[in-house]
Amino acid sequence: MTLTLMRLVAALGPLTGIALVLFGMDNFGPAWRLPLCLWASTPVPLGYWVGRRITRSESPRRIVLVGLAIAAVLAIWLYWDAFLGPSSRTQSLAGLVVLFAPLYQALVIGIALVIAWLVDRRRRGPAQPLPPGR
C-alpha cells in the first residue's frame, strides 16, 4: 500500500513539470522550457527511486512517503503562487521560484531519506561484521 502511494506521489513530479510548461512558462524562451521542465520534474521521482532502494520495511517507507508528499505539495504551492496566484509576481521572481523550488524539494526529501535510513538501520540492528578473509 505504501509503495503504491509513493508511486502516485512520485507521478506528481512529472505532472507538475508539464503543468508548469503549460501554464507558467510563457515568459521563458523555447530553449529554456525543456531544461526547466526537467529540473522541476526531477526531485520527487528521484526521491522515490532512492527511498525505495534504501528502505526495506513499511515504517521507513511511510517516512519517505510523507517527505515526498510534503515536497510535492510545496512545489505545487510555490509554482501556483508564482504563476497563477492572487498576487502578481514579476518575471524575475517567477524565474527564481522555478530555479529554487526543486532545491527546497530536494532538501525536504533528503531529510526524509536520512530519517528513513536511520529508522531502517535501527530496526535491522547493528551491521554484521564480515567473516575473516574477506
C-alpha positions in Angstrom: 0.0 0.0 0.0 2.8 2.4 0.9 4.7 1.7 -2.3 1.6 2.4 -4.4 1.1 5.7 -2.6 4.7 6.5 -3.1 4.3 5.8 -6.9 1.3 8.1 -7.1 3.1 10.9 -5.3 6.2 10.3 -7.5 3.9 10.8 -10.5 3.1 14.3 -9.3 6.7 15.4 -10.2 6.4 15.0 -14.0 2.8 16.2 -13.9 3.9 19.4 -12.1 6.6 19.9 -14.7 4.1 19.5 -17.5 1.7 21.9 -15.9 4.5 24.3 -15.3 5.3 24.3 -19.1 1.6 24.7 -20.0 0.6 27.4 -17.5 3.6 29.2 -16.2 6.5 29.4 -18.7 5.0 32.0 -21.1 7.9 34.4 -20.2 10.6 31.8 -20.8 12.2 31.3 -24.2 11.7 27.9 -26.0 15.3 27.0 -25.3 14.7 27.2 -21.6 11.4 25.4 -21.3 12.6 21.8 -21.6 15.6 22.1 -19.2 13.4 23.9 -16.6 10.6 21.4 -17.0 13.1 18.6 -16.4 14.6 20.5 -13.5 11.2 21.0 -11.9 10.1 17.4 -12.6 13.2 15.5 -11.2 13.3 15.8 -7.3 10.1 13.8 -6.4 10.6 10.8 -8.7 14.3 10.7 -7.8 13.4 10.7 -4.1 11.0 7.9 -4.7 13.7 5.9 -6.5 16.3 6.4 -3.8 13.7 5.8 -1.0 12.6 2.6 -2.5 16.2 1.4 -2.7 17.3 2.3 0.9 14.2 1.1 2.8 13.3 -2.4 3.5 10.3 -2.2 5.8 7.0 -0.4 6.0 7.8 2.2 8.7 10.7 3.9 6.9 8.8 3.8 3.6 6.0 5.8 5.3 8.6 8.4 6.3 9.8 8.6 2.7 6.1 8.9 1.6 5.5 11.8 3.9 8.7 13.6 2.7 7.7 13.1 -0.9 4.2 14.3 -0.3 5.4 17.4 1.6 7.9 18.2 -1.2 5.3 17.7 -4.0 2.7 19.9 -2.2 5.4 22.5 -1.5 6.3 22.7 -5.2 2.7 22.8 -6.4 2.1 25.7 -4.0 5.2 27.6 -4.9 4.5 27.3 -8.6 0.9 28.2 -8.2 1.8 31.2 -6.1 4.4 32.4 -8.6 2.4 32.0 -11.8 -1.3 31.7 -11.1 -1.8 33.0 -7.6 -3.7 36.1 -6.5 -0.6 38.3 -6.1 1.2 39.4 -9.2 4.8 38.3 -9.5 7.5 39.8 -11.6 9.2 37.7 -14.3 12.4 37.6 -12.3 10.7 36.4 -9.1 8.9 33.7 -11.1 12.2 32.6 -12.6 13.8 32.4 -9.2 10.9 30.2 -8.0 11.4 27.9 -10.9 15.1 27.7 -10.1 14.9 27.3 -6.3 11.7 25.2 -5.7 13.4 22.0 -6.8 16.2 22.7 -4.3 13.7 23.1 -1.5 12.1 19.9 -2.6 15.5 18.1 -2.6 16.2 19.4 0.9 12.8 18.1 2.3 13.3 14.8 0.5 16.9 14.5 1.7 15.9 15.0 5.3 13.1 12.4 5.0 15.5 9.9 3.4 18.1 10.3 6.1 15.5 9.8 8.8 14.1 6.8 7.0 17.5 5.3 6.6 18.3 5.8 10.3 15.0 4.2 11.3 15.5 1.3 8.9 19.1 0.8 10.2 18.0 0.9 13.8 15.2 -1.6 13.0 17.6 -4.1 11.3 20.1 -3.9 14.2 23.8 -3.4 14.1 25.7 -4.4 11.0 27.2 -7.9 11.0 31.0 -8.0 10.6 32.4 -9.7 7.6 33.9 -13.1 8.1 37.7 -13.3 8.3 39.5 -13.5 4.9 37.1 -11.1 3.0 
